[in-house]
Amino acid sequence: MASERPLLDASPDAPSPLPPASSLLPPPQREPPLRAERLAFSVDIPDPFIPSSHRDHQPDPSASQREPQEGDESRAVFVGESSGAFVGNSIRTAKYSVLTFLPRNLFEQFRRLSYVYFLAITVLNQLPQVAVFGRGASVLPLAFVLFVTAVKDAYEDFRRHRSDRQENNRLAAVLAPGTAREFSPKKWKHIRVGDVVRVASSETLPADMVLLATSDSTGVAHVQTLNLDGETNLKTRYAKQETQLRFSQDGSIGGVLHCERPNRNIYGFQANLEIDGKRVSLGPSNIVLRGCELKNTTWAIGVVVYTGKETKVMLNSSGAPSKRSRLETQLNRETVILSIMLIGMCTTASVLAGIWLLNHRGDLEFTQFFREKDYTTGKNYNYYGMGMQIFITFLMAVIVYQVIIPISLYISMELVRLGQAYFMGADKDLYDESSRSKFQCRALNINEDLGQVKYVFSDKTGTLTENKMEFQCASIRGVDYSSGKDTDGYSVVVDDLIWTPKMEVRTDPQLLKLLRGGGTDEERMLFLEFFLALAACNTIVPLVLDTRDPKQKLIDYQGESPDEQALVYAAASYGIVLVERTSGYVVIDVLGERRRFDILGLHEFDSDRKRMSVIVGCPDKTVKLYVKGADSSLFGITKKSLELDIVRATEAHLHTYSSLGLRTLVVGMRELSRPEFEEWQLAYENASTAVLGRGNLLRSVAANIESSVHILGATGIEDKLQDGVPEAIESLRQADIKVWILTGDKQETAISIGYSCKLLTNDMTQIVINNNSKESCRKSLEEALATTKKLRITSSIGMLSPELASESAGITLALIIDGNSLVYILETELQEELFKVARECSVVLCCRVAPLQKAGIVALIKNRTDDMTLAIGDGANDVSMIQMADVGVGISGQEGRQAVMASDFSMGQFRFLLPLLLVHGHWNYQRMSYMILYNFYKNATFVLVLFWYVLYTAFTLTTAITEWSSLLYTVLYTSLPTIVVGILDKDLSKATLLAYPKLYGSGQRDEKYNVNLFILNMLEALWQSLVVFYMPYFAYRQSTIDMSSLGDLWALAPVIVVNMQLATDIFRWNWIIHAFVWGTIAATTICLFVIDSIWILPGYGAIFHIMGTGLFWLLLLIIAVAAMVPHFVIKAFAEYFTPSDIQIAREMEKVDDVNQGKRSEIL
Amino acid sequence: MSNQAVGSSSGGSGDGDAPRRNSRKPKYSKFTQQELPACKPILTPKWVISVFLLVGIIFVPIGLVSLMASRKVVEIVDRYDDACVPDNMTDKLAYIQNSTIPKTCTRTLKVPKDMKSPIFVYYQLDNFYQNHRRYVKSRSDTQLRDANKANDTSTCDPEGMINGTAIVPCGLIAWSIFNDTYAFVHNSKNLTVDKKDISWKSDREHKFGSDVFPKNFQKGALIGGKALDPTIPLSQQEDLIVWMRTAALPTFRKLYGRILVDLKQNDTVTVTLENNYNTYSFGGKKKLVLSTSTWLGGKNDFLGLAYLTVGGLCFFLAFAFTLLYLIKPRKLGDSNYLSWNRSPAGR
């Protein structure tokens, strides 16, 4: 199904077999039976839209025309014959080889515009007329940055190489050509398309294979797709009877297989197999994919159809989408400002140079320091006329002042993010004990966005709730049994072994008593039927696991739907234990007595019927239909007139359950008479072998038989809230983060979950939009808008700010909207209205939304505001939302890894959002903002010092500072402390940030990085550069000072000053920060020593000479102090008289520390 | 208890390293939890005032001492470039370029205050851009040091080669070496000018070779300055070494020598100088400077004044902040000041 769609869209919830008109129908609910629908991928359900639907033996001409067999459309695989025509099975996730590393890595790096800029500057510097720096020196910074990045990339690639090698050298048993059943080991990388491979239990599949035979006589194989999509449950795959039979008879294989070309759709596969003159069609249930593990099946034999990079898992292994952080985008604006400054400075320098040349036009020939002419040749020496001189000066100025756009910033940011990611991953508060999952940063470039989030879009199931379904209540024949208390485990005895279900469910003692023989036989029969329905009407496979005690075995129910698992576990706890399931029958232990039920037919869940059913042949030769599904769907097919009381009572119970936040299901049963059964069987067989419209036919067969059903009862399954969810949501709300819940659940369930996680409170005014036409949606939106306006006006009487008013007045609005209405609203002109209403509401709940609608809602906010959006979810249906939002968080929970794969960050629990946003997000944002501003500032300081000097060199762009120092300044002298501070500094402790969620507001309001701060930093840079330059200038005026000595002072002083600035801004001094800040100054001094010890440079010995004078030290002291005075004054003033919340909180921390210190002294 | 834990343990765990869940629990350490012991400085009023006071207390005395040191220096500055041109010469450039005109010139200096030996003799050039890009690059440090690298003149243009042979020392800097000379008479006695050790020791020992002799120097069409004695190695050509330490700023002094005699107030010193160096072409000035020295160097009030200013400013700031803190006190760490605790009614 949906074979053309990319994987990420092929979410299991999308009801693809629906006719096109269904897009106007309500989207599918995320309800228990939906889980069964996922089985659609494992059980070969026919699809009217794909040609491979004829699996029977009557080749249909129209269908075979559409079949993929033409050369360019399909590939032919000769079973048992290795074909060299296709790619080998060796995989390569590594990007580079030894040979290609350099060119490819450089190419990748230069895709960044800033690197091209720096390269252009470096190239410019190689022109002899323009050369400012020596060739070696000028290449250094760029080379350094490229080198660091290259080392990082090389290391990552090395690890990939290693794992590739391991993977490629694993062994698999491959059928030796020309033999029967002789399998010899072969390395994975040597496996070719057409090879026949034998896989044993718990082995990993080496390539995508079509199953030919399995150890099970019916050809069933179970696979675990953990590595593919992370789902731990087992999926069933089948070998075709034709091949299974042939293999089991004489071990022979053969035939030609035509399959579609490799594609990335995990859930789609079309092929046919020509064997013994017959053509057998193959579907997604016949293929097992590379990376899956064979489970619960002794062996399986398959023919390789896709290898290596053409396997579906490799085609799907794309990295997380690349997003750019808000700060990085904002940073571009400042880069533009700096570029303008750069051009301004260069223009000034070149114009002044022109004026100087003009004034000295006549003198240049005999001026010793200019010497216009070269007398040996009689020509001008290095002088190209006025215009050209100005132009050259301009270019040289660009080279000299290029550092104003900090080259090291980009690499610093990457390193800082790497460090931040490390600390986020190492945080024990982000580690989930129960699922043993660590926090993971999958996208390394949006760490700081975590500090600015304003909207959280959350999935419900599996995100807010655990998605561990727990059976809570049962209503049987109109009587409610929901006082479950005990959990005395129930076990069955099989061959002297004790089999115990892995999970125990609380049982209602009264019900248990009734079931075990209290009450009348008729009652008891009904109870039994109820639990038999729970145990049989599903697709659960029981797995028997060993325990330490050899006499004890555990039954683990594996299935794709957690709801079904919960129901089967519940039945087991009441003594109706599902023991075995094959494709033809189930074995159920009914209160100690083992019975075999034949499964005669299974009607899959679909979103039209909203129910599933099985036809069961009971041991007493009766045939029964068990059906379970949504209440609305089941009540429609009951014999209402007969069971009115029961229906009413059940409906009342269902209402109670769903208002408790439970997921409800209704179970029904019907006994089939012989003729009824035979009629059905005929229709069923016809339908399931039909070539065209099989799905519709099956559906109508199901609809026919699913009628006049007796209501057995209803179940309430609790999808437990995860730990700390209400508290987390409360804190997020305090932090002014709007939490929207987008769920596939019913409105009542959604609202009750909203209450239980404290998103909704009783004092809220609820606006419900639940309509079935565009007009009514428009009307309700307009009404809602009017309500919000009215509320705002009434509450803002006497108040100035409406935002404040609505909060202080205690009236908050909650918008509840369902997927039906969203169909008419999203992507129409009503969107705007919805946006306006939603903005006024503090809580928005969207129920029954489809995956794409989730993304649409995120886009609604993202495209209309500048507010940062975060989407959090765990299932494949959240993928589009996660990718749409600015920040996507995946919960690595029960529903597989697709959400995690698409996410930027992944973690185990919803409540980890608190430490993630309030603590790490806050820190990351604060640190990164400061680091960017500081980098701009420190480079501007240095460049301005260079600029002032040029005013005293006849505007010829001489630098007193040696070229090495001026190039090392940005990469070595000043970069390390900012990186360390960017990783380690904390403005507030974790405890404070969690205790006062409102502190998060600083990021939302862009308080740490904005144009004002940038300008302030630039002004500080201006002042400090003036101090650094002019203090020595005046002190050494009319003295014997030489260029190198003064240059060393001018190199050292800014390093000290900018580190002092950093030092005054650091919040927390630990030894690492101490070491780096002071160490940098020491390292700079050492570098100066080294540079001045090279006799080949003009500055030989200068630093030693100038350090021997008292004037040098006095100058350093006064420069450091005078440069810092304004910063210190501004800081002291602002912190004391206009304190930010963060400042107050810091003081509170300090006060607490002092008090604690005192207390401990007293004690 | 969880499906997955058992499910995965039942599976073969030894095979492959396909993407597996990173399930190791992070180890607890103060480092990984970012809880290293740290000092959290806060600018409390006490701190702010003490810092300003401390700076003031340190800076004002330093300023006073520096100012006193600067004031103690006795300095005689005599500009002679204009005065030494005969009155009848209007074209100064023609005067200086005409080698037939005698350039000797006599100046009389009056000693304003007692000057203690050693008295440093400097020449000061104004408006001479020794830091001009064309100029500052035009030298060859390898050639200066190593006799075998005499032909290393590629960086010396346009004074690298003459008639195909290398100039030693090459380059514009060496070529333009200052060539005015001074002779001093005091109380009708010649004052000897000690020209030894006027350059850096490190330069003499490591930068200028003792076996490198001047070659082809000042042989070009245009004479830039002083001619060097080809028999004396570069390491002993101290005037050259001093000159080659290019000045940082366009107005600079270079040490000419030392007079090791004390001079009394109101003494007169007669200077006989050879006014050879051409600064007329670009409007530069030449000055002769006699100066005593202190630990701080020559006469320059700037540093002392700067220290006094900054120190004074800090005293003022300490005072201002004290005043502010008294006028508008705020309890530190009071949660009532948090923005969401400040009641809107109170505004």
Interface residues (C-beta under 8 A of the other chain):
Chain A: S163 Q166 E167 R170 S202 E203 T204 Q224 L226 N227 T232 N233 G291 E293 K295 H360 D363 E365 F366 T367 Q368 F369 F370 R371 K373 D374 Y375 T376 Y381 N382 F423 G425 A426 D427 K428 Y431 E433 S434 S435 R436 S437 K438 Q440 K468 K502 M503 L543 L545 L554 D556 Q558 Q565 M799 L804 S808 S892 Q894 Y952 T953 A954 T956 L957 T958 A960 L984 K986 Y996 K998 M1031 Y1033 F1034 A1035 Y1036 R1037 Q1038 S1039 T1040 I1041 D1042 M1043 S1044 S1045 L1046 G1047 F1067 R1068 W1069 N1070 W1071 I1072 I1073 W1095 I1096 L1097 P1098 Y1100 G1101 F1104 H1105 T1109 G1110 L1111 L1114 L1115 L1117 I1118 V1121 A1122 V1125 F1128 V1129 K1131 A1132 F1133 E1135 Y1136 F1137 P1139 D1141 I1144 A1145 R1146 E1147 M1148 E1149 K1150 V1151 D1152 D1153
Chain B: M1 S2 N3 Q4 A5 V6 G7 S8 S10 G11 G12 D15 G16 D17 A18 P19 R21 N22 S23 R24 K25 P26 K27 Y28 T32 Q33 Q34 L36 P37 A38 C39 K40 P41 I42 L43 P45 V48 V51 V55 F59 I62 S66 L93 Q97 Y122 Q124 F128 Y129 Q130 N131 H132 R133 R134 Y135 V136 R139 D141 T142 R145 D157 P158 E159 M161 I162 N163 L172 W175 S176 W200 S202 D203 H206 K207 G220 A221 L222 G224 G225 R245 T246 A247 A248 L249 P250 T251 F252 R253 K254 L255 N278 S281 F282 G283 W295 L296 G297 G298 N300 F302 L303 A306 Y307 V310 L313 C314 L317 F321 L324 Y325 K328 R330 L332 G333 D334 S335 Y337 L338 S339 W340 P344
